């Protein structure tokens, strides 16, 4: 028999990585990560009024919706199999003040939406945030006293807000304001109010990022923000600090952890998943979404392919799910697969 061994066989020790890639069926057999509709959480934006669908210029394909239209959209999301939504309000400017006090109004826009959605679509999860930035006149996530975002007073307020949101029907409180001690305080507050079954998805590692711009347009805080958020968000340079932040949230009682933004911080997703036995989620934020949309609209990339690739990459990095404005598009694509 003729020896057909090639130099490549000697170099590789007869190991050829391409053997498992040679056909569609082999590639499917050995695929390590998979994206399903169960991995998707859809963030939506709310506005007062009725019958309103207001396109957001900086986020093509994303709209601000009045509660009635949001209910219709959430029904569609549920029909596609999307397990949960996250809601963010764009309230009237005259309701915003230095302390974000309107978040403590039991019937505010956020809580109205929660109640309406849970009534109409009871089997979808509703995730709400207690950060004050949609409610403050200065665009910060906490209470501003002089030039300082005061930690402890803000924590007191977000605990009250969390209880009101749970009263309205929120399934998961997702605190994003990055105040020290907030997770433990919210957990104690929820339990004392009889909301032991309401979960906490901690924005455990929220970075001071340039990727949030379109979101701030969506909730009308872009022109309000005084200064920056560096005194409470994590520096993009600091990975170990991010893990320490997450560790404190775990100790305080977080049920799930979130990394925000997403794609630039895949290393943090992996580190959190390796370090803690909790579900880890990534938020593919507005800037990430709009980059893909803009490049796709200009014909520079295959938008659908890049959308699905980035979502799959979160899974490869250890994420249990992704908050993404692509959720509905991705769910439709997955349904065709």
N, C-alpha and C positions, 0 to 999 in steps of 0.2 A: 504494500500500500504506500502510495506516495505521501510523504510528510508535507502537509499543507500548512504547517505552523508558520506564522508570519512574525516578523520582528516585533510588531505591536503586541503579540501574545507574550513574548518574552519580557517586554518592557512592563506590561501590566500584570504579569503573573497569571495570565489567562483569565483575568477579570475584565469584563467589558460592561461598562455601565449602560451602554446603549441597548443591551439585550432586553432589558425591562421596558424600553421605550419604543420597541420596534413596531408595535401595532396598537390600535385604539384599545383593544380588549386588555392587553397587558398594562397599558398606562392606567386604565380604569381599575384594574386589580390592585395595583400598588400605590394608588393615590393616597397620600397621607392626610391631607386636610380637605374638608368639604364644607361648602357653604349651603345652608338651607334657609328656607323662609323662617324657621324657628330662631335663627340667629339675629333677626332684624328688629330694631326698635325705631319707630318713625317719629322724629321731632316735628311738631306743628306750631304755627304761630296764630295767635288769637287777636281779634280786634272787637271793640264794642259794636253794637248794632245788629242788623239782621240782613240776610241776603247778600252779604259782602264776600267777594273773592277778589283780593287786592294783590296783584303780582308784585314781587319784590325785585326791583331792577338789578340789584347786585347778585341775586340768586335765581337765575333763569329756571323756570319750571316750579318755583316755590311761591306760595301765596300766603298772605295773611287772610284769615277767615273769621267771619262772625261765628258765634257758637252754633247756630243752626246749620251752616255750611260745613263747619268742622265735624259735626255729628254725621252728616252725609259722607264726608271723606273717610271718617273712621270706620263707618260701616263697610265701605269698599275695602279698606285695609284689612279689616277682620275677615272679609270674604276671601281675600287673598291668602289668609293664614298668618298674617303678621301678628305676633303675640302681644305687643305692647306699643303704646305711644308715649311721647313726652311732650308736655304742653308749656308754651312760653307766651306770656301776654304782652301786648303793646297797648298800654292803657293811655287814657287822655292825659295831656300834659298838666292840666289843672289839678289832677289827683296826685301828682308827684311832689314830694317834699324832701326836706333834709334827712328825715329818718325813715322814709319809705313806709309811712304809717298805714297806707291803704292796703298793704299786705295783710293787715290785721282786721280788715273788713270781711266779715264772714261771707258776704254775698258778692265779693269782688269777681272780676272777669274770670280769673283762673279757677276759682271755686265753682262758679256758675257752669263753666265748661266741664269740669270734672263730674258734677252732678248730672248734667245733661247726657254726657257720653256714657256714664255708667248705667243710666236708666235705659238708654237706647241700645247700647252694645255691652251688656253686662259681662261678657266673657273676654273682653280685651282688657289688658292691664293698663292702668293709668299711672304715669310717673310724673311727679310734680317737684319743682325746685322751690327752695325757700330763699334764694339769694335776693337781695333787695334791689339790684340794679334796674329792673323794669319799673320799680316804684319810687326811685329816688330822683330828685331834681338835679343831681350832680353825676349820675351814671355809675356811681360806685356800688359795690356789692354789699357794703355795710353802712353803718351810721357814721356820718362825717361830723366830727367835732373839731372845729378849727381846721388844722391841716392833717388830722389823724383819723384814720378809720378805726373806731374804738371796738376792740374785740369783745369784751364781756357784755356790754350793752347790746351789741349786735346779736350775740348768742342768745340772750334773753328774748329778743324779739323773734328770732327765727324759730325758737322752740314754740312760741305761741302760734306762729304762722303754720308750723308743721301740724300742730293739733287741729287747727281750723281746716287745713287741707285734708287731713285724715277724716275729720267729721264730714267733709263734703264727698268722701268716697275714694280719695287717692289710695292706691294700693302700695305704692312705694314713694317715700320721700327721698329726693336726690339733692342733698345740700351742696351747692357749688361755690359758696362764698368764701371758703377756705379760712374760716376763723378757727383758732385753736379751741379744742374742747367741744366743738359743736356736735359731734356724733354722739358722744356720751350724754350730753345734755338733751338732745332730741330723743334719744332712746328712752331716757328716764321720763321725759315729758309725755311721750306717746304711751308708755306703759301706765303711767299714773292716770292718764285719761281713758284707759281701757282699750287702747289700740295696740295690743300686743302682737296682733297679726300683721300690722303694717310694717313693711320692710324698709331698710335704709340702704340705698345705693350711694355710697360716698363718692363724690368727686375727689378721690383720694390724692390724685396727682394732677392738679390743674396748673398748667404752666403759663407764665406771662408771655403770651405769644402774639405774633402779628397776624395769625390766621383767623382772628375773631371779627374782623372788620365787617363783612356782610351781615353777620348776626346782629351787630350793633345797629346797622341800618334797619334790620327787620323789626327790632323793638324800639327804635327811635331814641337810642342813647348815644349815638356817635357824636352828635353836636353838644351833648351835655357833659361829657366826661371831663373832669378837672384833674389834670395830672395823669399819673399812670397807676397801675395796680401792683407794682413791684413789691410793696410792703406786705402783701398777703398772698399773691400767687408765687409759684416756684420759678426760679430762674431756669431757662432752658439749658444752662450749663451743668445743672446739679442733679445727677441721677441718684446718688446715695441719699441725698436729702429727701428726694421723692419717695424712696423706699421707706425711710424713717417716718415720713408723714403718713404713708399707708399703714405702717405698723401700728402707729398710734390709733388710727381709725379702726383697725382690726381689734385692738385691745378694748376700745370704747364700745364696740358692739355693732360695727357695720356688717351687713349681710352680704353685700357685694361691693366691689371696688371698680372705679372708673379711671381711665387715663384720658386726658384731654389736653391738646389735640391728639389725633390718632396716628396717622402715618409717620410723622416725624419722630414719634416716640414709641415705635415698635419695640425698641430695646427695653423700655420701661414696662410695657405689657408683659414681655417675657419674664422680666425680673420679678414682677409681682406674682405672676402665675407660679413661678418656681418657689417663691418665698412663702406664699400663704395658701392655705387650703380653702380659698374662697373663689366664687365666680368673678372673673375679670371681664370688664367691658371697655371698649374704646369708643370715643365720640369722634366720628369723622366730621369735623367742624365745618362751618360755613365756608371758610377760605379754601379748605381742601375740596369741597364740593364745587365751588365756583371756578377754581382752577381747571378742573376736569371739564366742566360745562363750557367754559370759554374756549379751551383748546379744541374741544369737540366741535363747537359751533364754527370755529375757523378752519376746520378740516385738518388740523395739525395732528390729531390722534383719532383713533377709533374709540369714541366715547363709551359705547357699551362695553367693549372689551376691557378698557381701562377701569371702568366702574366695577366690573365683576372681578378683575384682577386685584384691585386694592382691597375689596371686601374679603376676598379669599386670603390675602396676606395677613389680615388681622387674625384670622383663624389659625394660620400657620404660626403666628407669634404667640399663640396661647389664649387668645380671647374666646370667651364663651358667647359673646354677642357684640353687636355693633349698633350704636346710635348713628343713623345716617339719613340724610335727606333723600338719598337714592332708594329708600326702603321700598316704596311702591313700585318704582321702575324695576328694581332688582327682583322683587317678588313676581312680577309679571314675567320677567325673563326666566326665572327659575321654573315657573309653571309650564313654560314651553319646552324645557329641557327634557 
